[in-house]
Amino acid sequence: MCRFLDRLVGHFDHKVHLIVDRHSAHRSKTVRAWLADHQDQIELHFLPSYSPELNPDELVNADLKRSLPHTHRARNQAELAAET
């Protein structure tokens, strides 16, 4: 995560505000120490613990689950494409 953050801040000449989930990799001691040394370059903003309404992927998944037929599940990519 620290290598990613280092590369990310290297691409910008202003402070970066990054929205992340609460995965342990985003909250580790190593990351917190790195962030403390780079406060003027980046700030992490954490999503609430469970917030599917803020995650566009979750909205797509929920829509697909509601709209796909419940009697038949796609067995390959072609069937999934045809059903969606």
HELIX and SHEET records of a PDB file:
HELIX    1   1 CYS A    2  GLY A   10  1                                   9    
HELIX    2   2 SER A   24  ARG A   27  1                                   4    
HELIX    3   3 LYS A   29  ASP A   37  1                                   9    
HELIX    4   4 PRO A   52  LEU A   54  5                                   3    
HELIX    5   5 PRO A   56  SER A   67  1                                  12    
HELIX    6   6 GLN A   77  GLU A   83  1                                   7    
SHEET    1   A 2 VAL A  16  VAL A  20  0                                        
SHEET    2   A 2 ILE A  42  PHE A  46  1                                        
END                                                                             
